[in-house]
Amino acid sequence: MKHTTRLFILISSMSFLFGACKINPIQDPNNPSLDHLSSNPTLSEIQNLVTGIESGMRTDMAFYWDDCGVLGREYYHFSTSDPRWTSDLVGKGNSVLDNNTFYTTRPYNSNYLTVKNANILLSGLVNSTAQMTDAQRKVGMAYANTMKAYELLLALNLQRDSIRVSVSDPDHLGPFVPAAVAMDTIDALMDNAYADLNANASATFPFNSTVFGNNAGTFAQFNRALRARMAVYTGDWQGALTALGNSFMTMGGDLNKGAYYLYSLAGGDMLNPEFRPLNSSGEVLAALDSIVTQADPGDLRLSKVSKRDQPITLDGLTTHYDFYLYKTNVDPLPIIRNEELILIYAEANIQLNNLTEGENALNIIRNAAGLADYGGPVTQADLINEMLKQRRYSLFGEGHRWIDMRRYNRLAQLPNERPGDHVWARFPKPFGE
């Protein structure tokens, strides 16, 4: 995913996000106008839009992961240049989350920039006279709606209480709607996209994507994987199992199979923003010691952290471990993986009281981590505890722990290692809104 050809998309998106400041864009004779992209783009221009979407998805995801990782007490972001990472986000003393600073606005703006680009792509596919079949047009639109739904979900994950979902007309933005209404809208986008993908399963996209294949049948599995995640967020346990049945989940298969954000050393591309050299200083992602002290002996997933040569202390917080999920600056970052899908399968079955099935799925995860089968009580409550523990280690640093503990009303169980700290349940509505 490259950053090329994205400037003209970004101009329109910024005017969307800051609607009070309306700027008339200067037309660049070397680039097509936004009106043209919506009304009659060429296949090459459609490809540029897709490139812009997939590039934009990555741009500020590091802020999303760090927001979730810090609030979920997986790691601290130690920064000698910006104390807000260890004051505001960790809930120090009388600090509060700021509605007009990077950790709130950057992920939010990025989500809606990508939604804007997806809306331009949708209009372009509807109106383009470029050579493509009706099936290609439909699956291309299903791609756009899937990506749009995913970005809205990320925004809702941080905001929790309400978001805008109707934003296709920047001059007439829809209202903020409650979380339940937003989730219904996001689910419907996903389901309608899946219906079009499934009905045209043999069709290929009229463009190339780096997310999860370039044909409808394969991409539909990615769509259903995300839909399974959404289902457990709303307690739709049977819906989660149904979605998993049409996803790429493979019990006992490669746990890392999935969809990823890609990075490279190529000119104009991005490096993995979550990579940090070991034992560094200045800007450090430092894992809480509890990730190690509370692990089962022999858990292979502890390779995701590395003990520092010397402990690091900042702002009254001390850890002995570096966050070491990514070993190089071009490692891909996951959107969703088979390991998460198996854990969703376990959770849904446990919640439906299919305890043996849920336990068996958890044992797949445990065994892959070098652990013996689960040996505790086989009750729903105990298996939920075990499932949350396995999610903690399997999905460490991937943006899930804070959300998991929140949806099970367990934020109070997250550690506060500095007296007076507290865990936030949501981010404030951005000042610009």
Secondary structure, 3 states (H helix, E strand, C coil): CCCCCCHHHHHHHHHHHCCCCCCCCCCCCCCCCHHHHHHCCCHHHHHHHHHHHHHHHHHCHHHHHHHHHHHCCCEEEEECCCHHHCCCCCCCCCCCCCCCCHHHHHHHHHHHHHHHHHHHHHHHHHHCCCCCCHHHHHHHHHHHHHHHHHHHHHHHHHHCCEEECCCCCCCCCCCEEEHHHHHHHHHHHHHHHHHHHHHCCCCECCCCCCCCCCEHHHHHHHHHHHHHHHHHHCCCHHHHHHHHHCCCCCCCCCCCCEEEECCCCCCCCCCCCCCCCCCCCCEEEEECCHHHHCCCCCCHHHHHEEEEEEEEEECCEEEEEEECCCCCCCCCEEEEEHHHHHHHHHHHHHHCCCHHHHHHHHHHHHHHCCCCCCCCCCCHHHHHHHHHHHHHHHCCCCCCHHHHHHHCCCHHHCCCCCCCCCCCCCCCCCCCC
